[in-house]
């Protein structure tokens, strides 16, 4: 079974090496799923992708692959967001971030957004996503290393900082909680990383061969995207 994963900052090279049977692609942007040569029965793990300076993966290209019998799993970043939006059409969501989108606990792409380096630097994260702040503070509350008021101040501070500029130093400074940063050595959580690994595991262990295919309603927008990508659509 072919498994294709579109990932970057959520899964560093050390993690990718542990999954030798997976075909790796860089973070996704609009048209990348349209370009995939995935056969019926193949699986795609949509994990990382672009939001702002490049157009994001379109719902129609996900629906197209689903209608062809391709399983699409989503987690961690754009994958979790799209899976929450497309679960009624057969996209399979994985992980805590996906579940939070479904519950409505979080909303919007700003929760998972970050800036990162390019492929030459292994897509290294350069800022802190809000979902990782939430996960870290939840762990700190469970362990008793942060009180309720301190956790609320840190979360409010993180939410007030643009994702491009957010890191733990700036969060702790704005919340006036400098001591919390010293507690992060063994307490910081990367929920995006944990969900990305769970997504790969789900794709490799999935055995449901009888999932219903959604019907694709072909529109001018899908045809326009195909033309932009140089992809020939069937007549």
Buried (B, 14 or more C-beta within 10 A) or exposed (E): EBBBBBBBBBBBEEBBEEBEEBBBBBBBBBBBBBBBEBEEEBBBBBBBBBBEEEBBBBBBBBBBBBBBBBBBBBBBBBBBBBBBBBBEBBBBBBBBBBBBBBEEEBEEBBBBBBBBEEEEEBBEBEBBBBBBBBBBBBBBBEEEBBEEEBBEBBBEBBBEBEBEEBBBEBBBBBBEBEEBBEBBEEBBBBBBBBBBBBBBEBBBEBEEEEEEEBEBEBEEEBEEBBEEBEBEEEE
